Amino acid sequence: MSAVSERRERERAHRHQMIITAARELAEAEGWDAVTTRRLADRVEYSQPVLYSHFHGKDAIVSAVALDGFAELAAHLREARQAASGPALRAVCVAYLEFAARRPALYQAMFILPTDLRFASDETPAVMRAGFDEFVSCFPPDDDRRDLRAEVAWSALHGIALLAGSGRIPPARQDERIDLLVTAMTSTR
């Protein structure tokens, strides 16, 4: 690859990331309805055709934002698990709920808005599997149901995140919910 080609590739990757970052910032500030190609084009100072050369519409932008989010979530969960002084599952649960509460628009892109990203399939991107693997790592390797336990824990946390985020359950009992979940997930094999 020539130096010119490499420079163009770097510039394209930079523009790609600028668009993703602008979409995230706009969604966090004003919600996903505010994220339009016109507003993104104005924000990143490129034309709409340039945006379309990177993404084929808003759904593709949401998918790219979601992938960024999955990478951040996996790193956040890994840090929590590795730094845990008590049960790793509890630390991962707390980290997951903190992530969802601090980044609501990002969480929405990852788990609520329609995307072409697929979970639990051969096409699942590695960055998406990494977050799930952090949950799996919280269970003993000889537990033949550790993947199932990880799925149930993640599902419960997702429900808690949505209900807490919408004000349907009070934040005051969050620690109790986490303790109950951890006890239920680790009490029997």
Secondary structure as GFF3:
##gff-version 3
##sequence-region A 1 189
A	DSSP	alpha_helix	3	30	.	.	.	ID=ss1
A	DSSP	three_ten_helix	32	34	.	.	.	ID=ss2
A	DSSP	alpha_helix	37	44	.	.	.	ID=ss3
A	DSSP	alpha_helix	48	54	.	.	.	ID=ss4
A	DSSP	alpha_helix	58	83	.	.	.	ID=ss5
A	DSSP	alpha_helix	88	102	.	.	.	ID=ss6
A	DSSP	alpha_helix	104	111	.	.	.	ID=ss7
A	DSSP	alpha_helix	126	136	.	.	.	ID=ss8
A	DSSP	alpha_helix	146	165	.	.	.	ID=ss9
A	DSSP	three_ten_helix	171	173	.	.	.	ID=ss10
A	DSSP	alpha_helix	174	186	.	.	.	ID=ss11
###
